[in-house]
Amino acid sequence: EKAQSQQYLTPWEEEGLVKFLLQMSDLGHPLRVKFIPSLAYRLTIHRPQSERPPKPPHPNWSRSFRKRHPVIQSRMVKALDWNRHEKNIYAKVIH
Protein backbone atom coordinates (compact mmCIF):
# COMPACT_ATOMS: atom_id res chain seq x y z
CA GLU A 1 0.00 0.00 0.00
CA LYS A 2 2.88 2.33 0.74
CA ALA A 3 4.37 2.07 -2.76
CA GLN A 4 1.01 2.00 -4.52
CA SER A 5 1.34 5.57 -5.74
CA GLN A 6 4.67 4.70 -7.37
CA GLN A 7 3.38 1.66 -9.23
CA TYR A 8 2.88 1.82 -12.97
CA LEU A 9 -0.68 0.46 -12.89
CA THR A 10 -3.46 1.08 -10.43
CA PRO A 11 -4.61 -1.95 -8.37
CA TRP A 12 -7.73 -2.50 -10.45
CA GLU A 13 -5.72 -2.24 -13.70
CA GLU A 14 -3.35 -4.89 -12.36
CA GLU A 15 -6.32 -7.11 -11.47
CA GLY A 16 -7.65 -6.77 -15.00
CA LEU A 17 -4.26 -7.64 -16.48
CA VAL A 18 -3.97 -10.70 -14.23
CA LYS A 19 -7.44 -11.88 -15.24
CA PHE A 20 -6.62 -11.37 -18.92
CA LEU A 21 -3.33 -13.31 -18.64
CA LEU A 22 -5.01 -16.20 -16.83
CA GLN A 23 -7.88 -16.27 -19.32
CA MET A 24 -5.52 -16.38 -22.30
CA SER A 25 -3.59 -19.19 -20.64
CA ASP A 26 -6.79 -21.15 -19.99
CA LEU A 27 -7.76 -20.74 -23.64
CA GLY A 28 -4.43 -22.24 -24.70
CA HIS A 29 -2.78 -19.01 -25.85
CA PRO A 30 -0.38 -18.01 -23.08
CA LEU A 31 1.40 -14.71 -23.60
CA ARG A 32 5.14 -14.29 -23.48
CA VAL A 33 6.61 -12.38 -20.56
CA LYS A 34 8.16 -9.80 -22.86
CA PHE A 35 4.69 -8.67 -24.01
CA ILE A 36 3.35 -7.91 -20.51
CA PRO A 37 4.88 -4.39 -20.32
CA SER A 38 3.28 -3.39 -23.62
CA LEU A 39 -0.08 -4.67 -22.38
CA ALA A 40 0.35 -2.60 -19.23
CA TYR A 41 1.04 0.46 -21.35
CA ARG A 42 -2.11 -0.17 -23.38
CA LEU A 43 -4.12 -0.35 -20.16
CA THR A 44 -3.17 3.21 -19.31
CA ILE A 45 -4.86 4.63 -22.44
CA HIS A 46 -8.18 5.08 -20.63
CA ARG A 47 -6.57 7.53 -18.20
CA PRO A 48 -6.73 11.28 -18.77
CA GLN A 49 -3.86 12.64 -20.88
CA SER A 50 -2.22 14.31 -17.86
CA GLU A 51 -2.11 11.05 -15.87
CA ARG A 52 -0.82 8.79 -18.64
CA PRO A 53 2.75 7.59 -18.42
CA PRO A 54 4.89 8.86 -21.31
CA LYS A 55 6.41 5.47 -22.11
CA PRO A 56 5.95 1.75 -21.41
CA PRO A 57 7.27 0.30 -18.16
CA HIS A 58 10.83 -0.92 -17.89
CA PRO A 59 11.37 -4.50 -19.13
CA ASN A 60 12.17 -5.58 -15.56
CA TRP A 61 8.74 -4.33 -14.47
CA SER A 62 7.21 -7.66 -15.41
CA ARG A 63 9.44 -9.42 -12.86
CA SER A 64 8.11 -7.31 -9.99
CA PHE A 65 4.57 -7.68 -11.39
CA ARG A 66 4.90 -11.46 -11.16
CA LYS A 67 6.21 -11.15 -7.58
CA ARG A 68 3.13 -9.12 -6.62
CA HIS A 69 0.83 -11.68 -8.26
CA PRO A 70 2.11 -15.20 -7.51
CA VAL A 71 -0.87 -16.75 -9.31
CA ILE A 72 0.92 -15.89 -12.55
CA GLN A 73 3.67 -18.34 -13.41
CA SER A 74 6.12 -18.59 -16.25
CA ARG A 75 6.06 -21.92 -18.00
CA MET A 76 7.68 -23.50 -20.97
CA VAL A 77 5.07 -24.32 -23.61
CA LYS A 78 5.38 -27.80 -24.99
CA ALA A 79 4.94 -28.30 -28.69
CA LEU A 80 2.03 -30.39 -29.85
CA ASP A 81 3.01 -33.85 -31.02
CA TRP A 82 3.12 -33.73 -34.81
CA ASN A 83 1.14 -36.97 -35.23
CA ARG A 84 -1.61 -35.62 -33.01
CA HIS A 85 -1.53 -32.28 -34.79
CA GLU A 86 -1.68 -33.91 -38.20
CA LYS A 87 -4.68 -36.04 -37.28
CA ASN A 88 -6.61 -33.04 -36.00
CA ILE A 89 -6.20 -30.63 -38.89
CA TYR A 90 -5.11 -32.60 -41.95
CA ALA A 91 -8.65 -33.01 -43.31
CA LYS A 92 -9.44 -29.35 -42.64
CA VAL A 93 -6.36 -28.15 -44.52
CA ILE A 94 -7.06 -30.43 -47.47
CA HIS A 95 -10.67 -29.29 -47.56
N, C-alpha and C positions, 0 to 999 in steps of 0.2 A: 504494500500500500504506500510505503514511503517513496518508492521510486516510480510510482505509477505516472506521475506527471512527466517523467523523463522517457517513458516508453514510447516507441514509435506508434503503436496502435493503442486505441482505447480498449478497456476490458471486453466490451461487447463486440468490438471488431475482431479481437483475438478469438473470442468464442465462435464467431461466424467462420473464421478461417479454419479453426480446428474442426468444426462440423463439416465444412466443405472437404477438407483433406481426408477425413474418415469416410465420408460418403463416396468420394472418388475411389478410395482404396477398396471399399466394400463392393463397388461396381466392377472392380477388376482393372481400374486404370489409375494406379498409384502415381503420384506426382514426384518428380525428382526434387531433391533438397535444394538444388540451385535455383529452382523456379519459385520457391516460397517467398523470397524478398520481393520479387516483381508482383506477386499476388498481393502482398501486403501494401505495396505502393498503389495498386489499383483500388484497394479498399478505401484509400484516403480520398478518392475523387469526390465522394459525396459531401465532404467537408467544405465549409466556406473557403474561398480563395485565400484569405488571410491566415487560416489555420492549417492549410495543406503543407506538408513537407516539400521542400524544393527538389529533392532527389530520393531515389529508392534507399532502403536501409542498407547498411554495410553487409557484405556477404557473410560475415560472422554472426549477424543478427539471428539467422536461422538456428544457430547452435543454442543461443540463450532462449530462443522461443521454444525449442524442444525441451530445454531444462524446465521451463515454466509449465509446460504441458506434457507430463510424462506419458499420457495416453498415446501420443504420437511416437512412433518408432520408425527407425530407418531399417529397411530390409533389402536384401538382395532379391530381385525378381528372377524366378526360375523360368527358363524358356519352356515353351510348350513342346512336348515330344512331337517330332515331325510326323510320325505315323498317326498319332491321334489328331494332329492338326489336319493332315491330309484327308483323313476319313470324314472330318466334320465339314470341310468346305470344298472338297474336290468337285462334287456334283454342282454346287452353286457357281463355281468359277466356270466350269464347262458350259453351264446353262447360260 
